[in-house]
Amino acid sequence: METIYFKNSGEHTEEVLKMVKDFVEKEKIKSIVVASTSGRTGALASSIFKGLNVVVVTHSTGFVKPNYQELNEENAKKIIENGAKILTTTHALSGAERAIRKKFNTILPLEIIANALRLFGEGTKVAIEITIMATDAGLIDSGEDIVAIAGTNRGADTALLIKAANSFDLFNLKVRKIICKPYDF
């Protein structure tokens, strides 16, 4: 399977999920990690990949404003009913460092790594980050080949085959294949 490049970043969710479905069936991949803010992409993915280990990773509570969770309750219910898991936790490539940046107007190593990954697109950065988060939570195994699905704003535009690793072992994470991503972002 060749890498598919979308002309622009943004909403390509249905196309991405179809490509990933074909890919995981062919390659016998057992775990899918998907970024989902409102839960719409997560609900779709949990339905399409029913029977696989699907982990839907949300924004942390308070990401937009204090005490607010963006995951829609109806979508969360669909995700759980489809047998998928929901992970809501601190972002692996920012977390407390974002507070330091805001307070002291400086940047630290994790955000430097995040910004370097954005050279390949926001979806690439997010796909790697959610893989680390799901591995740290014990929802996928370190060393396992998984597919991570993410996007630039809303919906999906990026899918990567990744050898998973924990945050403390970050540099053993490997992007094995780019299934799809935006060409222009």
KEKE-3310 file (N, C-alpha, C; in steps of 0.2 Angstrom, whole numbers, plus 5000, padded with zeros to 4 digits):
npx = (5004:5003:5008:4996:4992:4984:4977:4976:4976:4964:4947:4945:4940:4931:4938:4950:4947:4942:4954:4962:4955:4956:4970:4973:4967:4974:4987:4985:4984:4981:4977:4971:4973:4965:4963:4951:4941:4927:4922:4916:4924:4930:4919:4914:4926:4926:4915:4918:4930:4926:4929:4942:4956:4952:4957:4951:4957:4955:4955:4963:4954:4949:4956:4952:4944:4943:4939:4931:4925:4927:4922:4908:4894:4885:4892:4903:4896:4892:4905:4909:4899:4902:4913:4925:4939:4940:4952:4957:4968:4983:4992:5005:5016:5016:5009:5013:5023:5018:5012:5023:5029:5019:5019:5032:5037:5045:5052:5052:5060:5050:5040:5048:5051:5038:5035:5045:5040:5028:5033:5030:5017:5002:4994:5002:5011:5001:4997:5008:5009:4997:4999:5009:5003:4993:5000:5007:4996:4994:4985:4988:5002:5019:5031:5022:5015:5005:4990:4989:4978:4974:4971:4971:4963:4948:4941:4949:4965:4977:4986:4996:5007:5014:5027:5024:5029:5033:5032:5044:5053:5053:5061:5062:5051:5044:5040:5033:5027:5019:5003:4993:4992:4991:4997:4999:4999)
npy = (4994:5011:5027:5038:5055:5068:5083:5095:5099:5094:5089:5073:5061:5049:5044:5041:5032:5021:5018:5014:5003:4994:4992:4987:4975:4969:4969:4963:4970:4973:4984:5000:5017:5032:5049:5060:5074:5079:5067:5062:5056:5046:5038:5034:5027:5017:5009:5005:4998:4988:4975:4975:4981:4996:5012:5027:5043:5058:5076:5083:5086:5102:5108:5117:5126:5129:5115:5109:5097:5091:5080:5073:5067:5058:5053:5047:5037:5029:5025:5017:5007:5001:4994:5000:5009:5024:5036:5049:5060:5069:5078:5070:5077:5090:5094:5099:5107:5116:5125:5131:5137:5147:5154:5159:5162:5154:5139:5122:5105:5095:5102:5107:5095:5092:5103:5100:5088:5093:5098:5088:5089:5093:5082:5071:5074:5073:5059:5052:5057:5052:5039:5037:5041:5031:5020:5023:5022:5009:5003:4999:4989:4992:4991:4985:4985:4997:5006:5023:5036:5053:5071:5087:5098:5097:5080:5067:5066:5060:5045:5033:5019:5013:5008:5005:5015:5018:5034:5036:5030:5035:5037:5025:5023:5020:5026:5017:5017:5028:5029:5038:5056:5074:5083:5097:5108)
npz = (5000:4995:5002:5005:5000:5006:4998:5005:5023:5036:5037:5033:5037:5034:5023:5028:5038:5031:5023:5033:5039:5028:5028:5041:5041:5031:5036:5048:5061:5077:5086:5088:5089:5092:5090:5097:5099:5101:5100:5089:5078:5086:5089:5076:5072:5082:5079:5066:5068:5077:5088:5088:5097:5102:5106:5111:5112:5121:5122:5136:5151:5154:5144:5135:5143:5161:5170:5160:5148:5132:5126:5119:5127:5122:5111:5118:5125:5113:5109:5120:5120:5108:5112:5114:5121:5132:5134:5144:5148:5153:5141:5132:5126:5131:5143:5160:5155:5147:5155:5161:5150:5147:5159:5161:5148:5140:5132:5134:5133:5129:5122:5112:5105:5102:5093:5083:5078:5072:5060:5051:5051:5060:5063:5062:5073:5084:5082:5086:5099:5105:5104:5113:5125:5126:5128:5140:5148:5148:5139:5127:5121:5124:5111:5103:5086:5080:5074:5073:5073:5068:5067:5060:5064:5066:5065:5055:5047:5046:5047:5054:5055:5069:5080:5096:5111:5128:5137:5144:5137:5125:5113:5108:5101:5085:5069:5058:5046:5035:5032:5028:5025:5026:5012:5010:5024)
capx = (5000:5007:5006:4991:4993:4978:4980:4976:4974:4957:4942:4945:4939:4929:4943:4956:4945:4942:4961:4965:4952:4960:4977:4974:4965:4979:4993:4984:4985:4976:4976:4970:4973:4962:4962:4945:4939:4920:4920:4913:4929:4930:4913:4915:4931:4924:4910:4922:4935:4923:4932:4949:4958:4952:4958:4950:4961:4952:4959:4962:4948:4951:4960:4949:4943:4943:4933:4927:4927:4925:4920:4901:4892:4882:4898:4906:4891:4893:4912:4909:4895:4906:4918:4932:4941:4941:4958:4957:4974:4988:4995:5012:5021:5015:5007:5015:5028:5014:5011:5029:5029:5014:5021:5039:5038:5050:5050:5056:5061:5044:5037:5053:5049:5031:5036:5048:5035:5023:5036:5027:5010:4999:4991:5008:5012:4996:4997:5013:5008:4992:5002:5013:4998:4989:5005:5008:4990:4993:4980:4992:5008:5025:5034:5017:5014:4998:4989:4987:4974:4974:4970:4974:4958:4942:4941:4955:4968:4983:4986:5003:5009:5019:5029:5023:5033:5031:5035:5051:5056:5051:5065:5061:5045:5046:5035:5035:5024:5014:4997:4990:4993:4991:5003:5000:4996)
capy = (5000:5017:5032:5043:5062:5073:5089:5099:5096:5095:5083:5067:5056:5043:5041:5039:5026:5016:5016:5011:4997:4989:4991:4983:4969:4966:4968:4959:4975:4972:4990:5006:5023:5037:5056:5062:5079:5079:5060:5060:5052:5040:5034:5031:5022:5011:5005:5002:4993:4984:4968:4976:4985:5003:5017:5034:5048:5064:5081:5083:5090:5109:5110:5123:5131:5125:5110:5107:5091:5092:5074:5073:5061:5053:5050:5043:5031:5025:5022:5012:5002:4997:4990:5003:5012:5031:5039:5056:5061:5074:5077:5068:5081:5096:5094:5104:5111:5121:5130:5134:5141:5152:5158:5161:5164:5150:5133:5116:5099:5091:5106:5107:5089:5093:5107:5097:5084:5097:5099:5083:5090:5092:5075:5067:5075:5070:5052:5050:5059:5048:5032:5037:5042:5025:5015:5024:5020:5002:5001:4996:4986:4994:4987:4983:4989:4999:5011:5029:5040:5059:5076:5094:5102:5092:5075:5064:5067:5057:5038:5030:5013:5015:5003:5009:5015:5023:5041:5036:5026:5039:5037:5018:5023:5020:5027:5012:5018:5033:5027:5044:5062:5080:5086:5104:5109)
capz = (5000:4995:5006:5002:5002:5004:4995:5011:5030:5038:5037:5028:5042:5031:5019:5033:5042:5026:5022:5039:5039:5023:5030:5047:5039:5027:5040:5055:5066:5083:5090:5084:5094:5088:5093:5096:5103:5102:5101:5083:5075:5090:5088:5070:5072:5087:5075:5060:5071:5082:5089:5089:5103:5100:5111:5109:5116:5121:5125:5144:5154:5155:5138:5132:5149:5167:5171:5154:5144:5125:5123:5119:5131:5117:5107:5123:5126:5107:5110:5125:5118:5103:5115:5114:5128:5131:5138:5145:5152:5152:5134:5133:5123:5134:5151:5164:5152:5144:5160:5162:5144:5148:5165:5160:5141:5138:5130:5136:5128:5126:5117:5106:5102:5098:5087:5078:5075:5068:5053:5047:5051:5066:5064:5064:5080:5088:5082:5090:5106:5108:5105:5120:5131:5127:5130:5147:5152:5148:5135:5121:5123:5122:5106:5098:5080:5081:5069:5076:5068:5071:5062:5061:5068:5068:5060:5054:5040:5046:5050:5055:5058:5074:5085:5102:5117:5134:5137:5147:5132:5119:5107:5105:5097:5078:5064:5053:5039:5034:5028:5024:5029:5021:5008:5012:5030)
cpx = (5004:5004:5001:4992:4987:4981:4980:4974:4967:4953:4942:4944:4936:4934:4948:4954:4945:4949:4964:4962:4955:4967:4977:4972:4970:4985:4992:4985:4979:4973:4976:4969:4970:4961:4955:4943:4932:4918:4917:4918:4930:4925:4913:4920:4929:4919:4914:4927:4933:4927:4940:4950:4958:4952:4957:4953:4958:4957:4958:4957:4952:4956:4958:4947:4942:4937:4929:4930:4924:4921:4912:4899:4889:4887:4902:4902:4892:4900:4912:4905:4898:4912:4925:4933:4942:4947:4958:4963:4978:4991:5003:5017:5020:5015:5009:5020:5024:5013:5017:5030:5025:5016:5027:5041:5044:5048:5055:5056:5055:5041:5041:5051:5043:5031:5040:5044:5030:5026:5033:5020:5007:4997:4997:5010:5007:4996:5002:5012:5002:4994:5006:5008:4995:4994:5006:5002:4989:4988:4982:4999:5014:5028:5029:5016:5006:4997:4986:4984:4973:4972:4973:4970:4953:4943:4948:4958:4975:4982:4993:5003:5015:5020:5029:5028:5031:5035:5043:5055:5055:5055:5066:5055:5047:5040:5037:5033:5019:5008:4994:4992:4992:4997:5004:4996:4999)
cpy = (5006:5022:5037:5050:5066:5080:5094:5095:5097:5088:5078:5061:5049:5040:5038:5032:5020:5013:5012:5004:4992:4988:4986:4976:4965:4964:4965:4964:4974:4978:4996:5012:5029:5043:5058:5068:5079:5071:5057:5055:5046:5036:5030:5025:5016:5007:5002:4996:4989:4977:4969:4980:4992:5007:5024:5039:5055:5070:5080:5087:5097:5112:5116:5129:5126:5121:5108:5102:5091:5086:5074:5067:5056:5050:5045:5037:5026:5021:5016:5006:4998:4993:4993:5006:5020:5033:5046:5057:5067:5073:5075:5073:5089:5096:5100:5109:5117:5127:5134:5139:5148:5157:5162:5163:5160:5143:5127:5110:5096:5096:5107:5101:5089:5097:5104:5092:5087:5099:5094:5084:5089:5085:5070:5067:5072:5062:5049:5051:5054:5041:5032:5037:5035:5020:5016:5022:5013:4999:4998:4994:4990:4989:4984:4987:4990:5004:5017:5034:5047:5064:5082:5098:5098:5086:5072:5066:5063:5050:5035:5023:5014:5009:5007:5009:5019:5029:5041:5032:5029:5038:5030:5018:5024:5021:5023:5014:5024:5031:5033:5050:5068:5081:5093:5105:5115)
cpz = (5000:5000:5002:5005:5000:5002:5001:5018:5031:5037:5032:5032:5038:5027:5023:5036:5037:5024:5027:5040:5034:5025:5036:5046:5035:5032:5047:5061:5071:5086:5086:5090:5090:5092:5092:5101:5105:5103:5094:5079:5079:5089:5082:5070:5077:5083:5070:5063:5076:5082:5090:5095:5101:5106:5108:5114:5115:5123:5133:5146:5156:5150:5136:5137:5155:5168:5166:5150:5138:5123:5124:5123:5127:5113:5112:5124:5120:5108:5114:5123:5112:5106:5115:5120:5127:5136:5138:5150:5150:5145:5135:5131:5125:5141:5154:5161:5149:5149:5161:5156:5145:5153:5164:5153:5139:5135:5132:5132:5125:5121:5111:5102:5098:5092:5082:5074:5070:5061:5048:5047:5058:5068:5065:5071:5085:5088:5086:5097:5109:5109:5112:5126:5132:5130:5138:5151:5152:5144:5128:5124:5120:5117:5101:5092:5080:5075:5074:5071:5072:5065:5064:5065:5070:5063:5059:5047:5040:5049:5049:5058:5063:5079:5092:5107:5122:5133:5140:5142:5125:5113:5104:5101:5090:5074:5058:5046:5040:5030:5024:5029:5024:5018:5010:5019:5033)
residu = (MET:GLU:THR:ILE:TYR:PHE:LYS:ASN:SER:GLY:GLU:HIS:THR:GLU:GLU:VAL:LEU:LYS:MET:VAL:LYS:ASP:PHE:VAL:GLU:LYS:GLU:LYS:ILE:LYS:SER:ILE:VAL:VAL:ALA:SER:THR:SER:GLY:ARG:THR:GLY:ALA:LEU:ALA:SER:SER:ILE:PHE:LYS:GLY:LEU:ASN:VAL:VAL:VAL:VAL:THR:HIS:SER:THR:GLY:PHE:VAL:LYS:PRO:ASN:TYR:GLN:GLU:LEU:ASN:GLU:GLU:ASN:ALA:LYS:LYS:ILE:ILE:GLU:ASN:GLY:ALA:LYS:ILE:LEU:THR:THR:THR:HIS:ALA:LEU:SER:GLY:ALA:GLU:ARG:ALA:ILE:ARG:LYS:LYS:PHE:ASN:THR:ILE:LEU:PRO:LEU:GLU:ILE:ILE:ALA:ASN:ALA:LEU:ARG:LEU:PHE:GLY:GLU:GLY:THR:LYS:VAL:ALA:ILE:GLU:ILE:THR:ILE:MET:ALA:THR:ASP:ALA:GLY:LEU:ILE:ASP:SER:GLY:GLU:ASP:ILE:VAL:ALA:ILE:ALA:GLY:THR:ASN:ARG:GLY:ALA:ASP:THR:ALA:LEU:LEU:ILE:LYS:ALA:ALA:ASN:SER:PHE:ASP:LEU:PHE:ASN:LEU:LYS:VAL:ARG:LYS:ILE:ILE:CYS:LYS:PRO:TYR:ASP:PHE)
# end
